[in-house]
Amino acid sequence: MIVNALELLFGTFVVIGHNVFHIVPNEVPILTMIGLLSYRFRNGSWTSIGLSRPASWARAIWIAMAAATLRIVLGQFVIDPITARFWPPAKAPALANKITGNWKMALLALLIVWTFAAFGEEISYRGYLFGRASRFGDVFAVIFSAILFGYGHYYKGPSGILDSGVAGLILAIAFLLNRRNLWACILAHGLIDTFGVACAYFGWAS
């Protein structure tokens, strides 16, 4: 329990330290590396972080599609209209402004989406941080990892933090529904961000 608490405190420091205070490098490579090493030495295999083959690919795909759809619908029709009453719109990533009508930048964005975001962020937030937080209860892990995921998108502003926090809740629940296997989360995350890239490319985001 003590080791888990220390790892969670360190993970929180890395996420907040990078995104809010800018005193540490990007959290995703750091947490991915530490998470894989932690699971390798404490659990016997890095695949125990959730990267093993799912019991059912069909189940993982259905969960991923449902999670992605729910996240997109909630974002577009619930969260954005509500947050617009209190805060400015969420800021888009810097690359988003260069994607519109530019297929080369769109392809670059998709590469980043399916590597850094889908794999890196899911290993970091759901695989590692959620996995360690779940030692204190799944409800705590869902809420804790979602809050950190929200602050992992601090650059988006208050609206973006809340929106990303809700996305973190959905992805954490998907992780549990897929029996702590990351593939549903990875696919869902990739689909969500691919939708965002498509919106930016075709000018729908504006």
Secondary structure, DSSP 8 states (H G I E B T S, - for coil): -HHHHHHHHHHHHHHHHHHTS--SS-HHHHHHHHHHHHHHHHSS-GGGGTTS--S-HHHHHHHHHHHHHHHHHHIIIIIHHHHTTTS------GGGGGTTT-HHHHHHHHHHIIIIIIIIIIIIIIIIIIHHHGGG-HHHHHHHHHHHHHHTTGGGHHHHHHHHHHHHHHHHHHHHHTTT-THHHHHHHHHHHHHHHHHHHHTTT-
